[in-house]
Amino acid sequence: MADTDITVSPNGPLRISGNFVIKDPQGKDFDLAGRTAISLCRCGHSENKPFCDGSHGRRGFQSVVEARALPPPAPKL
């Protein structure tokens, strides 16, 4: 199985590349027409959610993220 990479674009979408499946809330797969890379909306303004349509640029979305270590997950009760 190929690796999957997710890249957070500055002021833009999440870019997924590699081997992946995207499912709707009912567990049904989106038909990605053979794509091995796709961008997911992060700004909330796309008319084609969950996919990016470039709205972040027109709306002035700003969010620059740098890699960091996350704290350990909270214990499950």
C-alpha positions in Angstrom: 0.0 0.0 0.0 1.4 3.4 -1.0 1.9 6.1 1.6 -0.7 8.9 2.0 0.5 12.5 2.7 -1.7 15.3 4.0 -0.2 18.8 3.5 -1.7 21.8 5.2 -1.5 24.7 2.7 -0.8 28.1 4.1 -4.1 30.1 3.9 -5.6 27.2 1.9 -6.8 23.6 1.8 -5.6 20.2 3.0 -3.9 18.5 0.1 -4.1 14.7 0.2 -2.0 12.6 -2.1 -1.2 8.9 -2.4 -3.5 6.0 -1.7 -6.7 7.1 0.1 -10.5 6.8 0.2 -12.9 9.6 1.2 -16.2 8.5 2.7 -19.5 10.3 3.4 -21.1 10.1 6.9 -23.0 7.0 5.9 -19.7 5.2 4.9 -20.2 5.5 1.1 -17.1 6.1 -0.9 -16.8 9.3 -3.0 -16.0 8.5 -6.6 -12.7 10.3 -7.1 -12.4 9.3 -10.8 -9.0 7.8 -10.3 -7.4 10.9 -8.6 -4.4 10.3 -6.5 -4.4 13.8 -5.1 -7.2 16.1 -4.0 -7.7 19.2 -1.9 -10.2 19.4 1.0 -11.8 22.7 2.1 -10.4 24.1 5.3 -12.0 27.6 5.2 -15.7 26.4 5.2 -16.6 28.6 2.2 -16.4 26.0 -0.7 -19.5 25.4 -2.7 -18.2 21.9 -3.4 -17.6 20.6 0.2 -15.7 18.7 1.3 -13.6 19.6 -1.7 -11.8 22.9 -2.2 -13.0 25.2 -5.0 -10.6 28.1 -4.3 -13.0 30.1 -2.2 -10.3 30.6 0.5 -8.6 33.0 -1.9 -11.7 35.0 -2.6 -12.7 35.2 1.1 -9.3 36.1 2.4 -9.0 32.9 4.6 -5.8 33.1 6.7 -4.3 30.2 8.6 -0.6 29.4 8.7 0.2 26.2 10.4 3.6 24.8 11.5 4.3 21.2 12.4 4.4 20.6 16.2 4.1 17.7 18.7 0.6 17.2 20.0 0.0 16.3 23.7 -1.0 12.7 24.4 -4.6 11.9 23.9 -7.0 12.1 26.9 -7.6 8.8 28.5 -10.9 7.1 27.5 -13.4 6.7 30.3 
